[in-house]
Amino acid sequence: MKTMVKSLYTYGLVSLLLALSLTSVQAATVTLPDFSELAAENSPMVVNISTTRKVERAAYPQFRGMPDEMLRYFFGIPGQQGPRGQQPMPEEQVNSLGSGFIISEDGYIITNNHVVADADDIVVKLSNRQEMKAKIIGTDERSDIALIKIEGDDLPVAKIGTSKDLRVGEWVMAIGEPFGLDYTVTHGIVSALGRSLPDDTYVPFIQTDVPINPGNSGGPLLNMKGEVVGVNAQIFSKSGGSMGLSFSIPIDIAMNVAQQLKEKGHVERGFLGVGVQEVSGDLARSFDMERPTGALVTSTEKDSAAAKAGIEPGDIIVEFAGKTIQKSADLPPVVGNSPVGKPVKVKILRNGDYKTVTVRLKALDGAKVASAGDSGKQPGLENTALGVKVEIIDQETLDELNIPFGVGVSQVQNGSAAQKAGILPGDILVTVNFKPIKSAADLNKIVRSAPKGRSIPVRIIRGNRSIFLPLMLS
């Protein structure tokens, strides 16, 4: 009897474990997404874009002394004329492919600027294989967005969502024309948000592992609700094919650009007029911050919105227009998408205290870019307690650099605190621990009175850039 009870107990336990295992497997299977309906519902609003542009063919190689008949027979090259009457090189057509999606029933289409840039002829192919000529309404190189149009009525339209609700790890899908293979569907997850790429400071990219290849450019990135949340734009690749690093323009930015292109033919962006850098761990300690955050202002341009609002080098912008600035790369997209001429609240950290200022942004295109001329250093080197030799900077150079004072670094002593901080010959010292440096005497006085054993911020001008360095005095 005991043996039977034991057997029944064992059998029941095994059955329970099997049931739990099957339930777990079924649950895992259920959670996997099915993209078939999503692809079928959204493919009609995706279009294939082919462009043609004429370029001058590369010059023919010179075969001196070879008869024209031999050139034509062996190389297919027309006969050459003498140096005085060189035969002009004929033009040749260059074709390219891309994708896009329809945003209105009357034929407005969003794609990438690089898909249609310099195109002489644009042909759009719909999902029903109908081909139509398209015209460019407007392009914006900074965001890599273009708005084109075909003539039509009751065209299938994309359902526009928002990129603000995206989460890392969320499933997404792309539809496009990789390598000319039309209506190809790929999927993956959101890998990161707010990615800043070189030369693309006004776009906080969505990074995904969705396989994107040449030809996908301009196509939609969709969430599981079938809403467009991004415009596929770039890949990171050493081979030319997908390596699991794809970047899409947030749809909120794309739609804003498209609307401005439709209404004004160009895009107006806000311009604050500051140079910024990342707040490193050492700099955060020198500013007595609990953790690195925000965008450290290194310079303000003369008569800029920032200068008029009272923003100064050394301020750390932690919030702009209600949006938290975690790192310096967060600031340009927020500023660029803020309204021009309207009051915007900016929260800054200055000398350990938070304060809020109001700025009225200027338009980016009308802003002047700061430039640096000659170093303008004058003779008369002086040794300092910092381990550097400095010289006076003339007023004209200071005005060109938009700084009120500073001394030029001519030599840096090996092993000195200045060398360890990264100060180099040719730099201009502007402030040490937020105190102005107008002479070698000022520098010596500030260095001797500065706190020892912890980092203090040093502002320098290097080339045409203003940056802060953490300086540790022993």
N, C-alpha and C positions, 0 to 999 in steps of 0.2 A: 504493500500500500504506500509506504513511504517513497519507494522507488517510483511508483506511478505519479505521485504528487510532485516529486522532483522533476520528472520528465515533463509533466504538464506545465510546470513553472518555467522550465527552460524553454519549452516550445513557445509559451506566451511571451517570454522576454524577447526571443528571437523575432517573433512576429511583430512585436511592437517596434523593435529597432528597424526592421525592414520597412514597416509602414512609415516611420519617421523619415527614413532615408528616401523613400519614394516621394513623400510629400515635399521634402527639401529639393529634390531634383525637379519635380513639377513646378515648384515655386520659382526656381531659378530659370526654368524654361519660359514661364509666363512673363517674367520681367524683361526678357530680351525683346527689343523693339522689332516691329515688322514695318519695313519701309515701302512695301509694295503699293499700298493705297496712297501713301504720301507722294510717291513718284508719279503714279497715274494721275492724281488730281492736279499736280503742279507742273508737270512737263509742258502743257500747252502754253503757259505764259513765258516760257524760256525761248529765246531766239538764238539762232546762230548768225554771227556777223562775219562777213568776209570783206576785206578792204583791198584796194589796189592803189598803188602810188607809183609815180614815175621818178626814176633816179637816173643820173648820168652814169652810163656804163664805164667801168674802169678803163683806163687808157690801154690800147693794144701794146704788146711788147714790140720793141724796135728790133727789126732784123735788117741791119744795114747790108746793102748790096744784094739782097735776095730778090729775084724778079717777082712782080705781082702775081704771075701765073702760079708760081710755086707756093706763095702765101695762100692763095685761094684753094689750091689743090690739097695741100698738106694740113693747113690750119683753119681753113674757112674764113680767113681774115681778108677784108677788102684791101686793095692796093693802097700803099701809103703815098702821101704827097710830100713834097719837099718841105723843109723847115719853114719856108715863108708862107706856104699855103697848107698847113697841117689840116688834114681831114677831121672835122669835128666828130667827137665820139657820139654815137647814137644813144638815145634813151632806152632803158629797159624797165619792164614792169616788175614790181615787187608785191607779192601777195601775202596777206596774213589772215589769221583766223582768230576769232574770239567768241565770247558769249555775251548775253545781256538778258534783261527781263522787262516785260511790258508793265508800266505803272498806270496807264490810263486807257480807256476803251478807244480813244481816238488816236492812239499810236505813239505816245511818248515812251521812250525806252532808256533805261539806265545801263551804262556799261563803264568800262575803264577808259580813262583818257588815253592811255598808251595803246589801246586797241584801235582807236580811230585817228590818232594824231597824224597830221600831215597826209591824210588819205585823200586821194583824188576821186575815188569812187567807193561807195559803201552799199553793200547789198545785204539785206536782212532776210533770212529764211525762217518761216514760221513752222510750227509743228505739223501743219497740213501740207508741207513741202512748197507752199506758195512763196515766191521770191519777190521782194519789193525793194526799190531804191529808197535809201534813207538820207536825210540831210542832218547836218550837225546844228543843234540849237545853241550849244555852248559847251566849253570844256574848262576844266580847272586842274591845272598841273599839280598844285600843292596837295590836293586830296586824291588825285588820280581818278576823278569822276568826270564822265561826259554824259550829256543828255542829247539823244538823237531822236528823230521822229520819222515815222512812216505814215502814209495815208491809209486810214481804215476806220471802221465802225464796229462796235460790239466785239472788240478784240478781247481775248482772255487776259485778265488782269491779275497780277500778283497780290497776295494778301500781305500787306506791310505790317510787320510787328515792331518790336523795339529791342535794341541791344542792351538796354539798361537792366533788363531782368535776367540776362544770361548768367549762368553759374558754371564754374569750372567743373568738368566732369559730365556736363549735360550732353546728350546725344544731339548731333546735327547732321544735315545731309546737304550735298551739293549736286547741282545738275549743270552740265556744261558740255563742251566739245573738246576734250583733251585729244591732242594730236589729230584733230579733224574727225574724231569718232563722235558723231552728233548724239545728243540726248543720253549721255553717259551719266549714271547715278553712282555716287560714292558717298560713304558715310564715315563718321568717327565721333570723337568727343571734343568739347572745348578744352584745350590744354592750358590756356592762360588768357587773361584779359588785360587790356590797357598796355599792350606791348608797344614800346617806342623803338622804331627802327631808324638807322642812319638816314639823314636827308628827308625824313618823313615826320617831322616834329609836330605837325598839326593833326595827325591821325593816331589815336590810341587803338592799335590793331587788335583784332580778335585772333588769337593763335589757336589752331586746331590740328588734329592729326588726320584730318580728312584728306585722302589722296587727291591732290590738285596738280595738274600738269599743264604745259603750254596749250592754250586753247580754252582752258577753264576761265581765263581772265574775264571779268565783267559779269560772270554768272552769279546766281543767287546762292546764299547759304541759308538754309531753312532750319527752324526748330521742329519739334515733334508735333506742333499744332499746324504745321504747314505755313507758318509765317516767315517772311524773309527777314532775317536778322543781320545779314551782312552781305557785302559784295566781295567776291573772291578776287584777290588782287596780286598776291606775291607768293612765291615759295622760296625756301632756303634749300639749295641743292648744289652739290659739286658735280653731279652727273647730268643735270638738266631735267631729271625726272623727280618724282615725289620721294622725299626722305622723311615724311611724317611731320614736316614743319611748314604749315600753310598759314597764310595771313589774310584776313578779310577786313574790309572797311566797315565799321559799324553802320547799320542802316539809318540810324538817326542822323549821322553826319552826311551820309549819301543823299538822303531825302532833303535835308536842309540846303545842300549844294545844288541839287537838281531844281529846287523851287526858286532859288536865287538866279540860276542860269535861265530859267523859263521867264522870270519876271524882269530881270535886269540885264541878262546877257553876260554877267560877270559875278564874282563872289566877293563880298565885302567881309573882311575879318578884322577883329579887334586887335589893337597893338598897344601893349603896355609900355614898352621901351625900357626893359631891364635885361641885364645879363644875369644868369643864374647858374648855380652849380649844385651838385649833390652834397648833402650833409653826411659826411662820413662819421664813423664812430668816434674818431679822435676829435673832429670838429665839434661834434655834439657835446663831448666832455668839455671842450674849451668854451662852449657857450652855456655851460651848466644845464644842459638838457638831459632829461631822463633817458631818452632814446633818440636815435637819428630819425628826423622826419622833416617834411617841408622842403621848400626851395630857397636856398641861400642867395640873396641878392648880392651880386658882385659889382654891379655898376648900374647907373641910371643915365639914360640919354637926356641931353639938354632939351628942355621944353617938352618932354614927353609926358604922357598921362601919369606915369609913376612919379616923375619929378614934381609935377604940379600938385599931386596928392600928398607929397611929403615922404614918399618911400625913399629910403636911403640904403647905400651899400652896408651890409652887415645885418640888415633886417632879414628875417626868415618868414616867408609867406607860407602860412599853414592852412589857409582857407581862402578861396576865391569864388565869389558869387554863390556862396552857400555850399560849395563843393570842397571836400577835404583834399589837401595837397600832401600826399604821402612822400613823394619824391619829386625831384626837379622836372622829370619828364612829364609829370602830370599837369604842369602849369600851361605850356603852350597850347595844347588842344582846348583847354577850358577858356583861355583868353581869346583864342581865335574864333571860338563859337559864341562869344559874348557880344551883346549889342554895342554898336558904336555910338558914342555921344550920350549914352544914358548912364545914370549913376549905378555903380557896382560896388558892393561892400567887399573889402579885403581885410582879412585878419592877419596880423603880423606879430612876430615875437621880436622884441627889441630890448636888449640888455636885461633879459630875464622877465620882462613884463609883456603881457599881451595887450594889444590895442587894435582898434578897427579904424580904417581910413576909407574914404570914398573916392573912387577914381571914375573918370569919364574917358573911356578908351577912344583913341584915334583910329583911323583906318590904316591897315597894314601897308597898303600900296603907296600911301602918301607919306610914310614915315621915312626919315633920314637914318641911314645906318652910320653908326659911329666909326670913325677911321683914325688910325694912328699914323703920324708922319715920322720924321727923323727922331732919333732919340734925343738930340739936342743937348747932350750932356756937356757940361763945362769942366775945364780942368780944375784941379785942386782936390785930390783924394784925401779923405780923412778916415783914420781907423776908428772903429767903434767897439763898444763892449759886447756887441752881438757877434763879433768875429767876421765882420764884413767891412770892406772899404767902400765909402759912399761919396757921391759928388752931387753938386747942385743941378737941378733941372730948370731950364729957362721957362719963363712965363708963357711964351708962345706955345711950347710943347705941352705944358700943362693944360692950356686952353684947348688944344687939339684933342687931347686925351679926355677932356671933360672931367678933370680932377683939379681940386683947388690947391693941392700941395703934394709933396712927395720928394724922395731923394733917390738917385740912381745907384744901383749896386754895381760896382766895378770889379771887385774881387771878393771871393768867399774863402775863408780859411778852412783847410781840411780838418775834419773832426769837430768843427764848431756846431753849436746848436742851429745856426742858420743853414749849414750844409745838411744836417740831419732832417731839417724841416722841408728841404727841397728848394730852398732859395738859390737862384742861379745868377751869375753875372749877366747884366742886361736887364734884370728885373727892376721895377721901381717900387720902393717901399712907400705905402700910403698911410697905413695905420698899423699900430701894434697894440693889441688889447683895446681896440676902438679909440686909441688916442692918436692924434695927428702927428705925422713925422714931417717936419719942415726943415730940419737940419740934423747934422750929426749930433749936436748937443741934445736935441729933443730925443733922438733915438737912445743915446746913452742914459739919459734921465729915466726914460720909460722902462728900459731893460732892467736897470738897477732896482727900480721900485716894483717891478712886476712880480706876481706870485711865482714861487719856485716849486718844482716837483709836480706841476700839472700843466696841461696844454692851454695855451692862449691863442686866440685867432690873430693872424697876420694877413692884412690885405696887400696884395701886390698887383702891379700891372705887368703882364708878360706879352710882348707883341702888341696886339690890339685887344687883348682879353684881360678882364679883371677877375682874379680868383683869390680865395682864402686858403691859407695853409695853417695847420696846427703846429705851434712852436712850443717845445718843451725846454724850459730853462732849468739848469741844474744848480 
